[in-house]
Amino acid sequence: MVSQEQRKRQLAREKFLRQQQRRTSARRKARMRNSVIASVLGVIVIGSVALYTTGVLKKDDDKTNASADVTPSASAPSKAPDPCEKAAAGSVKKLSWKKEPAVTIDKSAKYTMKLATTCGDIDVALKTSAAPHTVNSFNFLAGQGYFDHTKCHRLTTNGIYVLQCGDPTGTGSGGPGYTIPDENLKDSSLKANVYPAGTVAMANTGQKHTGGSQFFLVYADSQLPPNYAPFGTVDAAGLKVLKKIATAGENTGAGDGAPNATVVINKATVTKS
């Protein structure tokens, strides 16, 4: 027998998947339209690859609660005050590339990504040897200032528990113009299709090898199919920042929307240790 709670989570994941499929379809139509316009005007348009995933991972990921200090809820929008600071001065860069950058990182070295956000610093230990293409891409994009001043555009608090970031457009459809291969899908941390709290993984379109720049940070254990490349782990201090953001809720009251907290990545850096 399936319990009422299990059924509720299953329905939430299925709903999330349907939403992602609709968004993926809309993005495909938009890319086709832009291609036609580019041909007429003689303008080269580099199509952005949508990075939302099955709810958070299709550039919007799915997550299921398993253990966390925060108790996710799909009730009315939170009335809690914004726990974050004003964003630093600056604007998002409009950058795009035609192909994945060459892998130049040291695959045997340790790398750390720091997200200096308006809500606090989030340090991520990157899984370099297990996900070299992904880590190399983030090292490249961070070095170009690609993530600086971008908003984390999606917070999911029902069914799965993640914060999604990495889209300069803030719409869930943006990307760097190239895609990277899926990596590390059999990571030992993924047990029983659960992405544990603290996991950082790639969003995608629902198809293989469609990751770009969008990623999600898991703040409470979330049940998802192992289709989203895990490439890092948030430290304890960073997890507290994520839970603070989650506590403020999202703007729809339905468990999936823009975070009420003003979550902006002021600066993203990747360093070799």
CORMO-V399449 format. One record per helix or strand of 2 or more residues. SS is the DSSP state (A for helix, B for strand). FROM is the first residue (numbers start at 1). TO is the last residue. If there is no record, write none. Layout:
# CORMO-V399449
SS FROM TO
SS FROM TO
This chain:
# CORMO-V399449
A 4 41
B 58 59
B 111 117
B 120 126
A 132 143
B 150 151
B 154 156
B 162 165
B 194 195
B 199 202
B 215 218
B 222 223
B 230 234
A 236 247
B 256 257
B 264 272
